[in-house]
Amino acid sequence: MYLILSFFLMYACSEKEKTEEKEKGFLVLNISQGTNLKTEVELTDFILRISDSSSEILKGRIGDLPGQLALPEGNYTVEVYSMEFSEPKFEMPFYYGQTTVEIVPGVTKEAALTCSQGNAGVRIIWSNDFSVMYSTYQAQINSNEGYLHYSSSETRTGYFLPGTVSITIMADGQTINGGAITLAAQDLVIANLQVKEATMGDLTFNISIDYMVNERELEIIIDPDDIASLPNSETNPYTVAQAIERQGLNETGVWVTGYIVGSRSTSGNSANFVISENWRDSNIVLADSKDETASGNCISVELPSATQSSPPTHPRLFLNLIDNPENLHRKVIIRGNLASYFSNPGLRNVGTGANNYYLLEQE
């Protein structure tokens, strides 16, 4: 299937503009589907972006663009993609094509692009062994761009940018290192997690892989030394003191619990920790004691940005002290990445879903 778009820009203008027009070249865009492009994806809904070495020249939905366009002489990068994709998401494959073209005045050039899947999918299947061995279990897949949480009932496919991802399994308060998988564009990984007792007491996780491009099998053997009792789940989270101690270890997707004792009013100075006024809706500050006033005993939590269409359960809308002053001194359990924030120990990249935090009742 091919979608051919021709862009020519017509001007009914001054002689000067007509002269400038003669100095432009013309572009014909020829887009074809890769073999794994879903048939229900409408190419007219794709985004076209044209840029030169210094700036973006054009960006817009293909179906909304004018039918004629001309470009000044030069070299351009032409990209077509189905959506913006910068962090892991469930059920969000995205498709992408790119090429370069040199525009010559008065000459029509063709930019031929083949769109194929630009990210990789991972689906987790839990064996019955987990429900027999553990009362609660879940997994988390971490990448450089973020993470996805897979509950024991999750059946959706999570999508990640190409690269290495790590699997962490939380079972009955234990944190189990599940190893790493290198993902390439167009991969679909089916991770079938099975538990069996080996002769030496090792736990073995067998992951079978179903790839769109390359088939391979992956077996991950869990060493008992890799099974830590460190808290890393909503049922056994880090305390604020533990989260402060573990700053700098680049831990992602960790759970932290503490009392909301205020917020940071401005960035860059630990003295800007405020407990009763000048709050900001962009963050909250947690401590192990609801009466804590010392900044050094606290951790700053970055609340993700919200929009007008965000649900009321969005963490910024639900937790910030400006709109919810009654949350002061309430205890919260929240998940994010341990990273410096406001030049202080912090928790960042909190997920926007309601399953990324739990606000406990007032004690």
C-alpha positions in Angstrom: 0.0 0.0 0.0 1.3 3.4 -0.9 0.3 6.9 0.0 1.8 9.5 -2.3 1.6 13.1 -1.3 2.8 15.9 -3.6 3.6 19.3 -2.0 3.8 22.4 -4.2 3.3 25.9 -2.7 1.6 28.4 -5.1 1.7 32.1 -4.6 -0.4 34.6 -6.5 1.9 37.4 -5.3 4.3 40.1 -6.2 7.2 39.9 -8.7 9.6 39.6 -5.8 7.7 36.6 -4.4 7.6 35.1 -7.9 11.4 35.4 -8.2 11.8 33.8 -4.8 9.5 31.0 -5.9 11.8 30.2 -8.8 14.6 29.6 -6.3 12.6 26.8 -4.7 12.4 23.1 -5.4 9.5 20.8 -5.0 9.0 17.7 -2.9 7.0 14.5 -3.7 6.5 12.3 -0.6 6.1 8.5 -1.2 5.1 6.6 2.0 4.9 2.9 2.1 3.8 0.5 4.8 6.3 -1.9 6.4 5.1 -5.5 6.7 4.2 -5.1 10.4 2.2 -1.9 10.1 -1.3 -2.4 11.4 -3.9 -2.1 8.7 -6.2 0.1 10.9 -3.5 2.8 11.1 -4.4 5.6 8.8 -1.4 7.1 7.1 -3.2 10.4 6.8 -3.2 10.6 10.6 0.6 10.4 10.7 2.7 13.4 11.5 5.1 14.8 8.9 8.1 16.7 10.1 10.7 18.4 7.8 13.8 19.9 9.2 17.2 21.2 8.1 20.4 21.1 10.1 19.4 24.0 12.4 15.6 24.0 12.8 12.2 22.5 12.1 10.7 23.7 8.9 7.4 22.0 8.9 5.4 19.8 11.3 1.8 18.7 11.0 -0.8 16.0 10.5 -0.5 14.7 6.9 -4.2 14.9 6.3 -4.3 18.5 7.5 -1.5 19.8 5.4 -2.1 21.8 2.2 -1.8 19.9 -1.0 1.1 22.0 -2.4 4.4 23.0 -0.9 7.8 24.2 -2.1 11.0 24.3 -0.2 14.1 26.5 -0.5 17.3 25.0 -1.8 19.0 22.8 0.8 19.3 19.4 2.5 16.4 18.2 4.6 15.5 15.4 7.0 12.0 14.1 6.3 10.2 12.1 9.1 6.8 10.5 9.3 5.5 9.0 12.5 2.2 7.8 14.0 2.5 9.5 17.4 4.9 11.2 19.8 6.5 8.4 21.9 9.1 9.2 24.5 8.3 7.0 27.5 7.0 3.5 28.1 3.3 3.0 27.6 0.8 0.2 27.4 -0.7 -0.8 24.1 1.1 2.0 22.2 3.1 0.7 19.3 4.3 3.6 17.1 5.5 3.6 13.5 8.2 5.7 12.0 10.0 6.4 8.7 12.8 8.8 7.9 14.9 9.8 4.9 17.0 12.7 3.7 16.5 14.7 0.5 18.4 17.5 -1.3 16.1 20.2 -2.7 17.4 21.9 -5.9 15.7 25.0 -7.4 13.2 24.2 -10.0 13.6 20.4 -9.6 11.0 17.9 -8.2 12.5 15.4 -5.7 10.9 12.3 -4.2 11.3 11.4 -0.6 10.6 7.6 -0.2 9.9 6.4 3.3 8.9 3.0 4.6 7.1 3.2 7.9 7.8 0.4 10.4 7.4 -0.1 14.1 9.9 2.0 16.0 9.4 0.6 19.5 9.4 -2.8 21.1 6.6 -4.6 23.0 6.9 -6.7 26.2 4.1 -8.8 27.6 4.3 -10.8 30.8 2.5 -14.1 31.4 2.5 -15.4 35.0 2.5 -19.1 35.5 0.4 -20.8 38.1 3.5 -21.4 40.2 3.5 -17.8 41.3 0.0 -18.0 42.9 1.1 -21.2 44.7 4.4 -19.9 46.0 3.4 -16.2 46.7 0.3 -14.5 48.0 1.2 -11.2 46.2 3.5 -10.7 43.2 4.1 -8.2 40.5 6.8 -7.1 38.1 8.3 -3.8 36.9 10.2 -3.2 33.7 12.6 -0.3 33.8 14.2 1.6 30.9 16.2 4.8 30.6 13.0 6.6 29.7 10.8 5.3 32.6 9.1 2.2 33.7 5.9 0.2 33.5 4.3 -1.7 36.4 2.8 -5.1 35.6 0.4 -6.4 38.2 -0.3 -10.1 38.5 -3.5 -9.6 36.4 -1.9 -7.3 33.7 -2.4 -8.8 30.2 -1.6 -5.7 28.1 1.6 -5.3 26.1 3.9 -2.6 27.3 6.0 -0.7 24.7 9.5 0.7 25.2 12.1 2.5 23.0 14.9 0.3 21.7 17.6 -0.4 24.3 18.2 -2.4 27.4 15.4 -2.9 30.0 15.6 -4.6 33.3 13.0 -6.7 35.0 12.3 -6.5 38.7 9.9 -8.9 40.4 8.3 -8.1 43.8 6.9 -11.1 45.6 5.7 -11.1 49.2 7.9 -8.2 50.1 11.0 -9.6 48.4 12.7 -7.8 45.5 14.0 -10.2 42.9 16.4 -9.2 40.1 14.9 -10.6 36.9 17.8 -9.6 34.7 18.0 -7.5 31.5 16.7 -7.8 28.0 18.0 -5.9 25.0 15.1 -4.7 22.8 15.3 -3.7 19.1 12.6 -2.0 17.1 9.8 -4.3 16.0 10.5 -6.8 18.8 7.6 -8.4 20.6 8.8 -10.2 23.8 6.5 -12.7 25.5 7.9 -13.2 29.0 6.5 -16.4 30.5 7.5 -16.2 34.1 7.7 -19.7 35.7 9.0 -20.6 39.1 10.5 -23.9 40.0 12.6 -25.2 42.8 16.0 -26.2 41.6 18.3 -28.7 43.4 20.2 -26.0 45.2 17.1 -24.0 45.9 17.5 -21.5 43.1 14.4 -19.9 41.6 14.4 -20.2 37.8 12.5 -17.8 35.6 12.0 -19.0 32.0 11.2 -16.3 29.5 10.2 -17.3 26.0 10.5 -14.7 23.3 8.3 -14.2 20.3 10.0 -11.7 18.0 8.6 -10.0 14.9 12.1 -9.9 13.5 14.5 -12.2 15.3 13.5 -15.3 17.2 15.5 -16.3 20.3 14.9 -17.8 23.7 16.0 -16.3 26.9 16.4 -18.1 30.2 17.0 -16.1 33.4 18.2 -18.0 36.5 17.7 -16.1 39.7 20.5 -16.6 42.3 19.3 -16.5 45.9 21.8 -13.8 46.6 19.9 -11.6 44.2 16.7 -11.9 46.3 16.9 -9.0 48.7 14.6 -8.2 51.6 14.9 -4.5 50.7 11.5 -2.8 50.7 10.4 -2.0 47.2 6.7 -2.4 46.9 3.5 -0.6 48.0 3.2 -3.2 50.8 6.8 -2.7 51.9 8.0 0.7 50.8 11.2 2.6 51.7 11.0 5.0 54.6 12.1 8.6 53.9 15.3 7.9 55.7 16.0 4.9 53.5 15.2 6.9 50.4 17.6 9.6 51.4 20.3 7.1 52.1 19.9 5.5 48.7 20.0 8.7 46.7 22.6 8.5 43.9 22.1 4.8 43.2 19.8 5.7 40.2 17.0 3.4 41.5 13.8 3.6 39.5 10.2 2.6 40.2 10.7 2.5 44.0 8.0 3.0 46.6 8.5 5.5 49.4 6.2 6.3 52.3 6.1 9.3 54.5 4.0 12.1 55.9 3.2 15.2 53.8 4.8 18.0 55.8 5.0 20.8 53.2 6.4 21.7 49.8 9.3 23.6 48.2 8.4 27.1 47.4 11.3 27.8 44.9 14.2 25.8 43.5 17.9 25.8 44.5 17.8 26.4 48.2 17.0 23.9 50.9 15.8 26.8 53.1 12.8 27.1 50.8 11.1 24.1 52.5 7.8 25.6 53.8 5.3 23.9 56.1 2.4 26.3 56.2 2.4 28.8 53.4 3.8 29.6 49.9 3.2 26.1 48.9 3.5 25.1 45.2 1.3 22.6 43.4 4.3 21.1 41.6 5.7 19.1 44.6 5.2 17.8 48.1 7.8 17.1 50.9 7.7 13.9 52.8 9.2 13.0 56.2 9.1 10.0 58.6 7.5 12.2 61.2 4.4 14.4 60.5 5.9 17.1 62.8 9.3 17.2 61.0 10.6 20.7 60.2 14.2 19.9 59.3 14.8 20.0 55.6 17.7 17.4 55.8 15.3 14.8 57.1 12.9 15.2 54.2 12.5 14.1 50.6 11.0 16.3 47.9 8.5 14.6 45.5 8.0 16.0 42.0 4.3 15.9 41.0 3.9 15.4 37.3 2.3 18.1 35.2 -1.5 17.9 34.8 -3.8 19.3 32.1 -7.4 20.4 32.0 -8.4 16.9 30.8 -6.5 15.1 33.5 -8.7 13.0 35.8 -9.2 14.2 39.4 -7.1 11.2 40.6 -4.0 12.6 38.8 -1.3 12.8 41.5 -0.7 16.6 41.1 -4.4 17.3 41.4 -5.0 14.9 44.2 -1.9 15.4 46.4 -0.8 19.0 46.1 -1.3 21.2 49.2 -2.6 24.3 47.5 -5.8 22.6 46.3 -5.8 20.0 49.1 -4.6 21.6 52.4 -6.3 18.8 54.3 -3.5 16.5 53.0 -1.0 18.2 55.3 0.3 15.6 57.8 -1.4 12.7 56.0 0.7 9.7 55.1 1.2 8.7 51.5 2.8 5.7 49.7 4.1 6.8 46.3 6.2 5.4 43.5 8.9 7.1 41.4 12.6 7.4 40.7 15.1 8.4 43.3 16.9 11.5 41.9 17.9 14.9 43.2 15.2 17.5 43.1 15.5 21.1 44.2 19.1 20.3 45.1 17.8 17.9 47.7 17.0 14.2 47.9 14.1 13.6 45.7 11.5 11.3 44.1 10.8 12.1 40.5 8.9 10.7 37.5 5.9 9.7 39.4 3.4 7.9 37.2 0.1 9.7 36.4 -2.1 6.7 37.1 -3.9 6.3 40.5 -2.1 3.0 41.0 1.2 5.0 41.5 0.2 6.3 45.0 -1.9 5.6 48.0 -3.0 8.4 50.3 -3.8 6.9 53.7 -6.5 8.1 56.1 -5.6 10.7 58.7 -4.2 9.1 61.8 
